[in-house]
Amino acid sequence: MSTKTALIIGATGQTGGYLLKELLASPHFSKVGEYGRRVTAADALAEGKGKLEQKTIDFENLSASGLKEGKWDVVYITLGTTRKNAGSAEKFEKIDREYVVNAAREARVEGLSQRIVYLSSSGASATSPFLYPKSKGLTEIALAKLGYEDTIIFRPGMLVGTKRPEFRLAESLEIKVETLGKAIATAGILGSQALPAEVHAGQETHEGATFTSINNAGALALAKADA
């Protein structure tokens, strides 16, 4: 088994739950950290629990979170919300962008080669006039500026198999949440340079920050690839 470590923030979400199971089952990681406001119940996990490290953290006090001490090789972030669930535009942006970027910054260790993989959304754009895609686009750019050696952004279509009824803006292609979870796990293992050609990953630069983007079709192709 590899000695690589992975951190996941947002594992109690729809896609995050499947991603966590993929990471725990993978021989590529010897330790998997699940940090968040809540953590997954042990009885919901079938395998890999011996390498799981869980910690409840306060996103308003990340200096006490211990995120940096983990020295994680791959940081996965699937944390996010909607304005409806957050209660207001201000609360939405705090959770969807501020918490995400601040947690990623806290997990970054200077001098350590680290990769970050973020679950964004199709239609994400920092210049969008709409709250949801604009928040995602701004988050993408902010994450790419944190100094990670490799930044990978997923922009999936409409998620199938979730328990939430709402339809996200600009999502017209479908992908199963378990398929997306597998694709995200694989991307973190392979890294941008080793992604299969059929994924057709994009290279984007915004405000001087560069990252790899994977759309819905790319995620579907990646889920079929070997890691």
N, C-alpha and C positions, 0 to 999 in steps of 0.2 A: 504494500500500500504506500502511496505517496505521503510525504510529510507536509504537503500543502494544507493551508487552512482557508476557510471561507466564512464570511460573516453575512448574515441576511437580516435586513431591517425591513419589516413589513410582512413577516411570515404568517401572521394571522389573517391576512387578506385572502381573497379568492385565489389569485395566481400564486401568491407567496406560499400558500399551504402546499401546493403541488411542487413548487420549487424546493422547499425545505425537504420534502420526501426524496426528491431527486438527489439532492446534495448528500443526504444521509446514506443513501444507497450507493453512492459513487465511491469507487476505490481511489479516486483522485484526491480526496480530502481526508486527512486524519483527524481533523477537528472542525466542527461546524458550530459557529456561534449564532444564537438567535436572540437578538436584543430588540426590545420594543416596549411600548406601554403595557402590552399584554404578551404572554407567551403561550405556545401551543400546549394543550393538555397531553400528558404522556400517553394516555390511552388512545390518542388519535394517531400515534406513530407506531408503525409495525416493525421497522428495522433501523439500525444505526444509532439507537438511543445512547449507546455507550460513548460515542464521540460527540454528543451534543452538549453544548454549554449554553444554558439559558440565563438571561438576566433581564429583569424589569428595570427600565430606565425612565428618567424624567427628562423630556426633551427641552425643558426650560432650565435644566441644570446639567448639561452634558459633560461638564468638567469632572463630574463625579460618576460618570457612566462607566469608565474603564474601557471605553472603545479603543483608545489608542494603545493600551497595554496588550491587546490581543495580537498586534502586529500582523494583521490579516493579509494574506496574499491576494485574495479576491473579495471585493465588497459588492454584495448584491443589494439593491434597494428596490423594493416593490411597494413601498409606502405611498399612499395617496388617498384622496377622498373626493367628494363632490361638494358643490356649494350647498345642496340640499341637506346632505348628511352633516356638514360642518355647521350649518345654521346661519352663516353670513359670508359675504365675500371676504371680509377681513380674516375670519377664522379659517376659511378655506385656504387662503394664501399662506397663512401661518403653518398649517399642517402640510399642505401639498408642496410648498416650496421651501419655506424657512426651516422646517424640521428636517426635511430631506437634505438640503445643502449643509446645514450645520452639523448633522450627524456624519455626513461624508467627510466634512472637514476634520471633525474630531477623530475619525478612524484613519485619517491619512498620517503616515509616519515618514518624516523627512529622511531621505537616504535609502528607503526601502522600496523595492520594485513592487508596485501594487497595481491591480486592475480594478476598475469599477464598472459595474453593469447596472443600468437604470431602466426601469419599466416606465416609459413615457406613454404617448398616445398618438395615433394617426392624427394628422392635422396640426400637430404641435408647431407653434410659430411664435417667436418673441414679439412679432409685429402684428399679431392677430388682434382684431378689435373685441374679441370675445374672451371672457375670463378664463375658461378652462384651457383652451389651446395656448393662450398666451402664457399662463402660469407654467405649463409643461415646457414651452419653448424657452422661457427664461431660466427654468431649472436646468435644462440640458446645458445651456451655455455656462451657467454658474458651476456646474459639476465639472465641465471640461477645463475650467480655469483653476482647479484645485491642485494640479500638479501630479495627478495619477499618471503612470506611464502609459496606460491604455484605458480609454473611455469608450464604452459601447452603449448605445442607446437603442432600445426597442420601441417601435411605434406600431403596435398591433391594431387590428381592426376590432369589430364588435366581438366581445367575449361571449362564448357560448358555454353554458353549463354553470353560470354564476347564479347566486341566489338573489341578486339585485335586479329590479325591474327596469331601471332607467337606461336610456339609450344615450351614449356619449356622442357629442358633436363630431361630425365629419367621419364617423366610422361606418363604412359601407361593406367591408369585407369581414368575414367571420373567421374565428380561430377558437378552438376549444382551450379552456384554461389549462388543462393538463398538458396539452401540446405546447402551449406557450411556456409553461413552467419548464418543460424538458429543453426547449430551445434556449431559454435564458441560462439554464445550468450549463449547457454545452458551450455557449458563447464564452462564458467565464472560464471554462477549462481550456478552450482552444486559443482564445485571444484573437484580436483583429487580424493578425498576420497569417493565421492558420485557418481562417474561415473558408469553407468550401466555395468554389467558384459559383455554384448554383444558387448560393445565398444572395449573390449580387449586392453585397454590402456597399453602402455609400461612404464616402469620405467628405465630411463637411467642416468648414471653418467659419466661425462666427466670432466677431470681436477678438480676433487673434487666437481663438481657442479651437482646436481640432478634435473631432470625435468620429467614431464609426457609427453609422446608422443602419438599422435593419428594419425593413417594413414587414407588413403582414405576410406577403408571399415568401420573403426571406426567412421569416420565423418558421413557416410551415416546412420549408426545405431543410432548415437547420435541425429541426426536430427529428428528421430522418437520418441525420449524419452520425457517424461514430465519433466519440470523444476520446 
